[in-house]
Amino acid sequence: MDDKKIFVGNGIEKFDGNLVSVSVCLSDLPAEHIQTGKNGKKYINLNVQKRQNGADQYGKTHYLAVDTWKPEAKKEVVTPEDDLPF
């Protein structure tokens, strides 16, 4: 799995940290991470994370990155009962 983050936006803390207002750059959203839900709508999983070094030069305190985590495929285990010839 690729650990490289895909940055797609920024956020700023407001109201003494009770709100984080974010902007998402739709052009930066990779199509391969957009999923179709059971309801037929399109979704993308994002992580909002606080900047480690405080606010940047524009006052942005948070960033958005695509959540690229995917569960590992299940391995099928063959038990001796499954391998019987009859």
Buried (B, 14 or more C-beta within 10 A) or exposed (E): EEEEBBEBBBBBBEEEEEEBEBEBEEEEBEEEBEEEEEEEEEEBEBBEEEBEEEEEEEEBBBBBBBEBEEEEEEEEEEEEEEEEEE
